[in-house]
């Protein structure tokens, strides 16, 4: 189980390939890899967003992410998990998060990766300050539930 926090842009596909090629003892053991990649949108709550600044609670964030992975592991059988999250200044289209889970079977990989992502969004101590197109800034009070909101 690996957690990485980056203040610079990262290529999720390179990270995934590098991690998988360096994972000791996993070759031939997994039959499924479930991957989620989240990017910054240029809109939120009906407003155009120019940029965002992501803050975290050092030490506590990593502990909480590890706890979320351990919770997933208690519910599903998987071999490994990788979580990478951006910090600092981000721009539309920048990759914000990568969640990858390797397991013997797809059901465990799908379910565990979804659980990790949803709980990361609701439990991990990250704070987002958006800069709107108008130049004003605001703190994001609550993350979306992962589905498009109906009007």
Helices and strands as residue ranges (DSSP letters): E 2-6, H 12-22, E 32-39, E 43-44, E 47-56, H 60-75, E 80-86, E 88-91, E 95-103, H 106-123, E 126-132, E 137-139
